[in-house]
């Protein structure tokens, strides 16, 4: 609940900052990028992808990044699969 609300609020702030309004809703989210610094195994990547067009997860642990990729394979696209 709380984290999902914060994700939605962050997306709204980003839309407002970029001058995107409710009339731009379908296109607005596709223009937004979220960065999950210290994503670990990627627990929040799916929730972030619902509000942002592109989500980047970074972590210092290669093992945790591998786990994030494995658990969130459905979010990967060929051009973004890094």
CNS distance restraints for C-alpha pairs under 8 A (distance, minus, plus):
assign (resid   1 and name CA) (resid   5 and name CA) 6.11 0.50 0.50
assign (resid   2 and name CA) (resid   6 and name CA) 6.30 0.50 0.50
assign (resid   3 and name CA) (resid   7 and name CA) 6.19 0.50 0.50
assign (resid   4 and name CA) (resid   8 and name CA) 6.25 0.50 0.50
assign (resid   4 and name CA) (resid  47 and name CA) 6.99 0.50 0.50
assign (resid   5 and name CA) (resid   9 and name CA) 6.10 0.50 0.50
assign (resid   6 and name CA) (resid  10 and name CA) 6.03 0.50 0.50
assign (resid   7 and name CA) (resid  11 and name CA) 6.27 0.50 0.50
assign (resid   7 and name CA) (resid  47 and name CA) 7.73 0.50 0.50
assign (resid   7 and name CA) (resid  48 and name CA) 6.53 0.50 0.50
assign (resid   7 and name CA) (resid  51 and name CA) 7.25 0.50 0.50
assign (resid   8 and name CA) (resid  12 and name CA) 6.30 0.50 0.50
assign (resid   8 and name CA) (resid  51 and name CA) 6.41 0.50 0.50
assign (resid   9 and name CA) (resid  13 and name CA) 6.21 0.50 0.50
assign (resid  10 and name CA) (resid  14 and name CA) 6.14 0.50 0.50
assign (resid  11 and name CA) (resid  15 and name CA) 6.14 0.50 0.50
assign (resid  11 and name CA) (resid  29 and name CA) 7.63 0.50 0.50
assign (resid  11 and name CA) (resid  32 and name CA) 7.55 0.50 0.50
assign (resid  11 and name CA) (resid  51 and name CA) 6.07 0.50 0.50
assign (resid  11 and name CA) (resid  52 and name CA) 6.74 0.50 0.50
assign (resid  12 and name CA) (resid  16 and name CA) 6.16 0.50 0.50
assign (resid  13 and name CA) (resid  17 and name CA) 6.07 0.50 0.50
assign (resid  14 and name CA) (resid  18 and name CA) 6.20 0.50 0.50
assign (resid  14 and name CA) (resid  32 and name CA) 7.12 0.50 0.50
assign (resid  15 and name CA) (resid  19 and name CA) 6.21 0.50 0.50
assign (resid  15 and name CA) (resid  20 and name CA) 4.93 0.50 0.50
assign (resid  15 and name CA) (resid  21 and name CA) 6.89 0.50 0.50
assign (resid  15 and name CA) (resid  28 and name CA) 6.52 0.50 0.50
assign (resid  15 and name CA) (resid  29 and name CA) 7.60 0.50 0.50
assign (resid  15 and name CA) (resid  32 and name CA) 7.42 0.50 0.50
assign (resid  16 and name CA) (resid  20 and name CA) 5.63 0.50 0.50
assign (resid  16 and name CA) (resid  21 and name CA) 6.78 0.50 0.50
assign (resid  20 and name CA) (resid  24 and name CA) 6.04 0.50 0.50
assign (resid  20 and name CA) (resid  25 and name CA) 7.81 0.50 0.50
assign (resid  20 and name CA) (resid  28 and name CA) 6.02 0.50 0.50
assign (resid  21 and name CA) (resid  25 and name CA) 6.81 0.50 0.50
assign (resid  21 and name CA) (resid  28 and name CA) 7.63 0.50 0.50
assign (resid  24 and name CA) (resid  28 and name CA) 5.34 0.50 0.50
assign (resid  25 and name CA) (resid  29 and name CA) 6.65 0.50 0.50
assign (resid  26 and name CA) (resid  30 and name CA) 7.19 0.50 0.50
assign (resid  27 and name CA) (resid  31 and name CA) 6.64 0.50 0.50
assign (resid  28 and name CA) (resid  32 and name CA) 6.88 0.50 0.50
assign (resid  29 and name CA) (resid  51 and name CA) 6.06 0.50 0.50
assign (resid  29 and name CA) (resid  52 and name CA) 5.03 0.50 0.50
assign (resid  29 and name CA) (resid  53 and name CA) 5.17 0.50 0.50
assign (resid  30 and name CA) (resid  52 and name CA) 6.25 0.50 0.50
assign (resid  30 and name CA) (resid  53 and name CA) 3.71 0.50 0.50
assign (resid  30 and name CA) (resid  54 and name CA) 7.04 0.50 0.50
assign (resid  31 and name CA) (resid  52 and name CA) 7.49 0.50 0.50
assign (resid  31 and name CA) (resid  53 and name CA) 5.78 0.50 0.50
assign (resid  31 and name CA) (resid  54 and name CA) 7.78 0.50 0.50
assign (resid  32 and name CA) (resid  52 and name CA) 5.10 0.50 0.50
assign (resid  32 and name CA) (resid  53 and name CA) 5.28 0.50 0.50
assign (resid  32 and name CA) (resid  54 and name CA) 6.49 0.50 0.50
assign (resid  33 and name CA) (resid  52 and name CA) 5.72 0.50 0.50
assign (resid  33 and name CA) (resid  53 and name CA) 6.03 0.50 0.50
assign (resid  33 and name CA) (resid  54 and name CA) 4.77 0.50 0.50
assign (resid  33 and name CA) (resid  55 and name CA) 5.67 0.50 0.50
assign (resid  33 and name CA) (resid  56 and name CA) 7.54 0.50 0.50
assign (resid  34 and name CA) (resid  48 and name CA) 7.05 0.50 0.50
assign (resid  34 and name CA) (resid  52 and name CA) 6.26 0.50 0.50
assign (resid  34 and name CA) (resid  54 and name CA) 6.40 0.50 0.50
assign (resid  34 and name CA) (resid  55 and name CA) 4.78 0.50 0.50
assign (resid  34 and name CA) (resid  56 and name CA) 6.23 0.50 0.50
assign (resid  35 and name CA) (resid  55 and name CA) 5.84 0.50 0.50
assign (resid  35 and name CA) (resid  56 and name CA) 4.75 0.50 0.50
assign (resid  35 and name CA) (resid  57 and name CA) 5.90 0.50 0.50
assign (resid  35 and name CA) (resid  58 and name CA) 7.53 0.50 0.50
assign (resid  36 and name CA) (resid  44 and name CA) 7.99 0.50 0.50
assign (resid  36 and name CA) (resid  45 and name CA) 7.55 0.50 0.50
assign (resid  36 and name CA) (resid  55 and name CA) 7.41 0.50 0.50
assign (resid  36 and name CA) (resid  56 and name CA) 6.13 0.50 0.50
assign (resid  36 and name CA) (resid  57 and name CA) 4.74 0.50 0.50
assign (resid  36 and name CA) (resid  58 and name CA) 6.25 0.50 0.50
assign (resid  37 and name CA) (resid  57 and name CA) 6.17 0.50 0.50
assign (resid  37 and name CA) (resid  58 and name CA) 5.10 0.50 0.50
assign (resid  37 and name CA) (resid  59 and name CA) 6.32 0.50 0.50
assign (resid  38 and name CA) (resid  57 and name CA) 7.30 0.50 0.50
assign (resid  38 and name CA) (resid  58 and name CA) 5.64 0.50 0.50
assign (resid  38 and name CA) (resid  59 and name CA) 4.45 0.50 0.50
assign (resid  38 and name CA) (resid  60 and name CA) 7.18 0.50 0.50
assign (resid  39 and name CA) (resid  43 and name CA) 7.24 0.50 0.50
assign (resid  39 and name CA) (resid  44 and name CA) 7.54 0.50 0.50
assign (resid  39 and name CA) (resid  45 and name CA) 7.87 0.50 0.50
assign (resid  39 and name CA) (resid  57 and name CA) 5.39 0.50 0.50
assign (resid  39 and name CA) (resid  58 and name CA) 5.71 0.50 0.50
assign (resid  39 and name CA) (resid  59 and name CA) 5.65 0.50 0.50
assign (resid  39 and name CA) (resid  65 and name CA) 7.84 0.50 0.50
assign (resid  39 and name CA) (resid  68 and name CA) 7.91 0.50 0.50
assign (resid  40 and name CA) (resid  58 and name CA) 7.77 0.50 0.50
assign (resid  40 and name CA) (resid  59 and name CA) 5.92 0.50 0.50
assign (resid  40 and name CA) (resid  61 and name CA) 7.46 0.50 0.50
assign (resid  40 and name CA) (resid  64 and name CA) 5.10 0.50 0.50
assign (resid  40 and name CA) (resid  65 and name CA) 6.46 0.50 0.50
assign (resid  40 and name CA) (resid  68 and name CA) 6.96 0.50 0.50
assign (resid  41 and name CA) (resid  64 and name CA) 4.87 0.50 0.50
assign (resid  41 and name CA) (resid  65 and name CA) 6.17 0.50 0.50
assign (resid  41 and name CA) (resid  66 and name CA) 7.75 0.50 0.50
assign (resid  41 and name CA) (resid  67 and name CA) 5.23 0.50 0.50
assign (resid  41 and name CA) (resid  68 and name CA) 4.26 0.50 0.50
assign (resid  41 and name CA) (resid  71 and name CA) 7.74 0.50 0.50
assign (resid  42 and name CA) (resid  46 and name CA) 7.97 0.50 0.50
assign (resid  42 and name CA) (resid  57 and name CA) 7.03 0.50 0.50
assign (resid  42 and name CA) (resid  64 and name CA) 7.97 0.50 0.50
assign (resid  42 and name CA) (resid  65 and name CA) 7.61 0.50 0.50
assign (resid  42 and name CA) (resid  67 and name CA) 7.56 0.50 0.50
assign (resid  42 and name CA) (resid  68 and name CA) 4.49 0.50 0.50
assign (resid  42 and name CA) (resid  69 and name CA) 7.75 0.50 0.50
assign (resid  42 and name CA) (resid  71 and name CA) 7.56 0.50 0.50
assign (resid  42 and name CA) (resid  72 and name CA) 7.33 0.50 0.50
assign (resid  43 and name CA) (resid  68 and name CA) 7.64 0.50 0.50
assign (resid  44 and name CA) (resid  48 and name CA) 6.12 0.50 0.50
assign (resid  45 and name CA) (resid  49 and name CA) 6.08 0.50 0.50
assign (resid  45 and name CA) (resid  55 and name CA) 6.85 0.50 0.50
assign (resid  45 and name CA) (resid  57 and name CA) 7.20 0.50 0.50
assign (resid  45 and name CA) (resid  72 and name CA) 7.47 0.50 0.50
assign (resid  46 and name CA) (resid  50 and name CA) 6.74 0.50 0.50
assign (resid  46 and name CA) (resid  72 and name CA) 7.16 0.50 0.50
assign (resid  46 and name CA) (resid  75 and name CA) 7.34 0.50 0.50
assign (resid  47 and name CA) (resid  51 and name CA) 7.32 0.50 0.50
assign (resid  48 and name CA) (resid  52 and name CA) 6.01 0.50 0.50
assign (resid  48 and name CA) (resid  55 and name CA) 6.69 0.50 0.50
assign (resid  49 and name CA) (resid  53 and name CA) 6.43 0.50 0.50
assign (resid  49 and name CA) (resid  54 and name CA) 6.59 0.50 0.50
assign (resid  49 and name CA) (resid  55 and name CA) 6.02 0.50 0.50
assign (resid  49 and name CA) (resid  75 and name CA) 7.74 0.50 0.50
assign (resid  57 and name CA) (resid  65 and name CA) 7.96 0.50 0.50
assign (resid  58 and name CA) (resid  65 and name CA) 7.30 0.50 0.50
assign (resid  59 and name CA) (resid  64 and name CA) 7.24 0.50 0.50
assign (resid  59 and name CA) (resid  65 and name CA) 6.40 0.50 0.50
assign (resid  61 and name CA) (resid  65 and name CA) 6.34 0.50 0.50
assign (resid  62 and name CA) (resid  66 and name CA) 6.13 0.50 0.50
assign (resid  63 and name CA) (resid  67 and name CA) 6.31 0.50 0.50
assign (resid  64 and name CA) (resid  68 and name CA) 6.13 0.50 0.50
assign (resid  65 and name CA) (resid  69 and name CA) 6.17 0.50 0.50
assign (resid  66 and name CA) (resid  70 and name CA) 6.13 0.50 0.50
assign (resid  67 and name CA) (resid  71 and name CA) 6.01 0.50 0.50
assign (resid  68 and name CA) (resid  72 and name CA) 5.87 0.50 0.50
assign (resid  69 and name CA) (resid  73 and name CA) 5.47 0.50 0.50
assign (resid  69 and name CA) (resid  76 and name CA) 7.78 0.50 0.50
assign (resid  72 and name CA) (resid  76 and name CA) 7.17 0.50 0.50
assign (resid  76 and name CA) (resid  80 and name CA) 6.43 0.50 0.50
assign (resid  76 and name CA) (resid  81 and name CA) 5.42 0.50 0.50
assign (resid  77 and name CA) (resid  81 and name CA) 5.64 0.50 0.50
